[in-house]
Amino acid sequence: MGEREHIATAAMVLPFDANDVNLPAVNSVLRDEIAIRSYRNGDERALTSLFETVFGRRMSEREWRWKLAPTFKVPNVWLATHSDQPIFQYAAMRTRFKLDERTHDVMVSVDTMTAPAFRRRGLLTEVAARAYEAWRDAGVAFVIGLPNQQWGSRARALGWRELFPLQWLARPLRPEAMIARRLGLPGIGSVRMVGALWNRFANRRLPPRSDVEVTQIESAGAEFDVIWHRCRADTPFSAVRDAEWIERRFVSSPARNYQMLVARRRNVPTAWLTYSLNRNEGRTTAQLVELFAPKGDTESSAALMLELLRRLAEQDADLIYTLAVPGTPLFAWFRSIGFIRGRSFGVQLVPLATGVPLERLRNPLAWRLTGADFDVA
């Protein structure tokens, strides 16, 4: 049986519950049914349309396939349909995670969405439960994600357990431009001395190192495998950040143009950094998506950050922002070089396999986890 045939499983019929629907529409709605099934080839056309309706921005079919096209032995995208049209999506990206010394399949939950006319019908509970059953049977260790407040009590009912927060951090690069924009006084933006003094102060903990060379690269080569093997023992829990992950996560992305920098010491790869530029209404900002370095190698981290700041100065960028877990060394390092705290949200997990060490997983120091593990970067 081919992969597409395998994932097109038979639908499970889910009748409407009269208690869950608005009475004016009861008579017509009850004559129909909702079906639960997994993704079928061609569904992305309707799903990208649903994405635009729910999230207010366009997703191309190419982007949907890059993000969610089936690559695993069980379906990773589950749907509720009405008249055979998708009205709800529960999806995840299959990712390999290192848990202690073993590698496990994990599902990263993304892009849960419901057509407005079908909300508050219990679709999340029904479809997610069906997905978890299939993933558990396939040996998936857990589901991890960032459930939002709209899930309410359903997150707990589905087995989601809180781990720790993930927090936005931002560092102004041109504070004078930000002040000018906020006060409506464009003349202040030309006072470059303010930004120069601020950046000199913030960079005081980033001493340049002549023996660390930083270069930009365009493909996911063997250097990423070298760095991963140098880093994999630093923490018990992490996505497998090897060349295969880099290729899928960044290089092949049609959604963003990621730039990748690699640090080398005496021609040996030591660390890497990925960022993206965002230009909007004449303003340039940058997201530092990932800084990946061996534990304690602050020299490589500093060299990468200095090169990034140099490039952003050439782009006249106003701001750089990133995500990190409070209480970790990486978070503390970002704070020490001028990053300011922003809002945070909770990382949560649904254990599927027996023996998942939930209490240990709640310790942020046991993780190497950033925004790149999810779809917020």
Buried (B, 14 or more C-beta within 10 A) or exposed (E): EEEEEEBBBEBEEBEBEEEEBEEEEEEEBEEEBBBBBBBBEEBBEBBBBBBEEBEEEEBEEEBBEBBBEBEBEBBBBBBBBBEEEBBBBBBBBBBBBBBEEEEBBBBBBBBBBBBEEBEEBBBBEBBBBBBBEBBBEBEBBBBBBBBEEEBEEBBEEBBBBEBBBBBBBBBBBBBBBBBBBEEEEEEBBEBEEBBEEBBEEBBEEBEEBEEBBBEEBEEBBEBBBBBBEBBBEEBBBBBBBBBBBBBBBBBEBEBBEBBBBBBBBEEEBBBBBBBBBEEEEEBBBBBBBBBBBBEEBBBBBBBBBBBBBEBBBEEEBBBBBBBBBBEBEBBEBBBEBBBEEEEBBBBBBBBBBEEBBEEEBBBBEBBBBBBBBBBBB
